[in-house]
Amino acid sequence: GCRHPELAVALALNALTDPGTALTPAQTGLLIARGALLPEELREELTATRATAVIALAMPALKRLDAAARHELLATVAALAALDGHLDLREFAVATLLEHHLSDEAGRARAARARYSRIEQVSAPLSVILSALSAGDAARFAAAAALAGLPELRPVALGDIDWPSVRGALGTLRGLYPLLKPRVLKACRSALGTAGPGVEGLLQPLALALDCASVDHAA
């Protein structure tokens, strides 16, 4: 694990950025303001497949941050995720994990009261999540919606999806009856398709965000 809170914060924030592309001036400015700018060669090591592994490494130190520092980190995560104008799968995975472990609810029993017994009741938030995961691929979205039991579901335009809308949608989906959650996770896996290396890394954060016991049911 990583023992230094400052380094842990820097790792968490840099894990949000795509190591394959140069930082924009806005990203650089935000990271410098947080004292979180890492050397380029270190950023290059945070390849897409390892974003969630980096967070796992940093998490013990991050959990020792006080409430104010956790708030500031999550606010910076939201700001960084918003800078490039779209939410990519890497940002989705990292932000979901950090939110799950570090938000105010994280320390308390956070199982949402089951309030939605029918999948139709959560069609709008489910559309947000499946649209984000299918990344504009209409066929993947349609297949995922059908798996969820909502074949008529319409996708949300990618330009309208940001981290706050994803966070809100996940919060609503947490309120599903437990028996429906594996079906939602299965639809999420389908929406991801074989989108490349980060896919498996994203299923675990999704299961955590949904308070779904395990990803195994979604196999």
ZIMOQUI-V556826 format. One record per residue. N is the residue number from 0. RES is the residue in one letter. PSI is psi in whole degrees, -180 to 180 (999 if undefined). OMEGA is omega in whole degrees, -180 to 180 (* if undefined). Layout:
# ZIMOQUI-V556826
N & RES & PSI & OMEGA
N & RES & PSI & OMEGA
This chain:
# ZIMOQUI-V556826
0 & G & 169 & -179
1 & C & 124 & -171
2 & R & -16 & -172
3 & H & 119 & -178
4 & P & -40 & -178
5 & E & -43 & 180
6 & L & -39 & 179
7 & A & -44 & 178
8 & V & -45 & 180
9 & A & -43 & 179
10 & L & -45 & -178
11 & A & -45 & -178
12 & L & -40 & -180
13 & N & -27 & 178
14 & A & -21 & 177
15 & L & -26 & -175
16 & T & 155 & -180
17 & D & 112 & -175
18 & P & -15 & -180
19 & G & -12 & -179
20 & T & 153 & -180
21 & A & 147 & 176
22 & L & 144 & 173
23 & T & 161 & 176
24 & P & -37 & -179
25 & A & -43 & 178
26 & Q & -46 & 180
27 & T & -46 & -179
28 & G & -43 & -179
29 & L & -42 & 180
30 & L & -39 & 178
31 & I & -42 & -180
32 & A & -32 & 179
33 & R & 3 & -177
34 & G & 34 & -171
35 & A & 16 & -179
36 & L & 123 & -180
37 & L & 155 & 174
38 & P & 147 & -175
39 & E & -42 & -176
40 & E & -28 & 177
41 & L & -40 & 178
42 & R & -38 & -178
43 & E & -24 & 179
44 & E & -21 & -179
45 & L & 58 & -176
46 & T & 162 & -171
47 & A & -39 & -176
48 & T & -21 & -172
49 & R & 7 & -178
50 & A & -47 & -177
51 & T & -31 & 177
52 & A & -37 & 178
53 & V & -43 & -180
54 & I & -41 & 179
55 & A & -39 & 180
56 & L & -41 & -175
57 & A & -18 & -168
58 & M & -44 & -180
59 & P & -42 & 179
60 & A & -38 & -180
61 & L & -36 & -179
62 & K & -18 & 178
63 & R & -6 & 177
64 & L & 148 & 176
65 & D & 172 & -173
66 & A & -42 & -178
67 & A & -42 & -179
68 & A & -36 & 177
69 & R & -43 & 177
70 & H & -46 & -178
71 & E & -41 & 179
72 & L & -47 & -178
73 & L & -34 & 177
74 & A & -40 & 179
75 & T & -38 & 176
76 & V & -48 & -180
77 & A & -41 & -179
78 & A & -44 & -180
79 & L & -42 & -179
80 & A & -28 & -178
81 & A & -19 & -170
82 & L & -38 & -174
83 & D & 4 & 172
84 & G & -5 & 174
85 & H & 156 & -178
86 & L & 109 & 178
87 & D & 173 & -174
88 & L & -33 & 179
89 & R & -48 & 179
90 & E & -41 & 179
91 & F & -50 & -177
92 & A & -48 & -175
93 & V & -46 & -178
94 & A & -39 & 180
95 & T & -44 & 179
96 & L & -47 & -178
97 & L & -43 & 179
98 & E & -43 & -178
99 & H & -44 & -173
100 & H & -23 & -169
101 & L & -8 & -178
102 & S & 168 & -177
103 & D & -35 & -177
104 & E & -18 & -170
105 & A & -38 & -176
106 & G & -25 & -177
107 & R & 169 & 175
108 & A & 120 & -169
109 & R & 8 & 179
110 & A & 119 & -179
111 & A & 147 & 174
112 & R & 133 & 179
113 & A & 114 & -179
114 & R & -9 & -179
115 & Y & 114 & -177
116 & S & -9 & 179
117 & R & 140 & -177
118 & I & -29 & -180
119 & E & -28 & -177
120 & Q & -17 & -178
121 & V & 27 & -175
122 & S & -39 & -178
123 & A & -53 & 178
124 & P & -33 & 179
125 & L & -37 & 178
126 & S & -39 & 178
127 & V & -49 & -177
128 & I & -48 & -178
129 & L & -33 & 177
130 & S & -43 & 180
131 & A & -43 & -175
132 & L & -33 & -179
133 & S & -8 & 170
134 & A & 45 & 176
135 & G & 1 & 179
136 & D & 104 & -173
137 & A & -38 & -178
138 & A & -43 & 179
139 & R & -40 & 179
140 & F & -47 & -177
141 & A & -43 & 180
142 & A & -41 & -179
143 & A & -42 & -180
144 & A & -40 & 179
145 & A & -42 & 178
146 & L & -37 & -179
147 & A & -16 & -178
148 & G & 18 & -180
149 & L & 65 & -174
150 & P & -21 & -179
151 & E & -1 & -174
152 & L & 138 & 178
153 & R & 140 & 178
154 & P & 160 & 174
155 & V & 140 & 179
156 & A & 135 & -177
157 & L & -34 & 180
158 & G & -18 & -180
159 & D & 2 & -177
160 & I & 122 & 175
161 & D & 178 & -176
162 & W & -44 & 178
163 & P & -37 & -180
164 & S & -36 & 177
165 & V & -44 & 180
166 & R & -43 & 179
167 & G & -41 & -179
168 & A & -42 & 178
169 & L & -38 & 179
170 & G & -41 & 178
171 & T & -45 & -178
172 & L & -25 & 175
173 & R & -25 & -179
174 & G & 4 & 177
175 & L & 151 & 172
176 & Y & 140 & -175
177 & P & -36 & -177
178 & L & -22 & -179
179 & L & -18 & -172
180 & K & -41 & 178
181 & P & -34 & 178
182 & R & -40 & 178
183 & V & -42 & -180
184 & L & -38 & 178
185 & K & -41 & 178
186 & A & -39 & 179
187 & C & -44 & 180
188 & R & -41 & 179
189 & S & -42 & -180
190 & A & -35 & 179
191 & L & -27 & -177
192 & G & -140 & 176
193 & T & 54 & -169
194 & A & 11 & 176
195 & G & -167 & -169
196 & P & -38 & -171
197 & G & -1 & -169
198 & V & -55 & -179
199 & E & -36 & -180
200 & G & -22 & -176
201 & L & -23 & -176
202 & L & -39 & -180
203 & Q & -48 & 176
204 & P & -38 & 179
205 & L & -44 & 179
206 & A & -42 & 178
207 & L & -46 & -177
208 & A & -31 & -179
209 & L & -2 & -172
210 & D & 42 & 179
211 & C & 123 & -169
212 & A & -41 & -170
213 & S & 155 & 175
214 & V & -11 & -174
215 & D & -36 & -179
216 & H & -23 & -173
217 & A & 4 & -176
218 & A & 999 & *
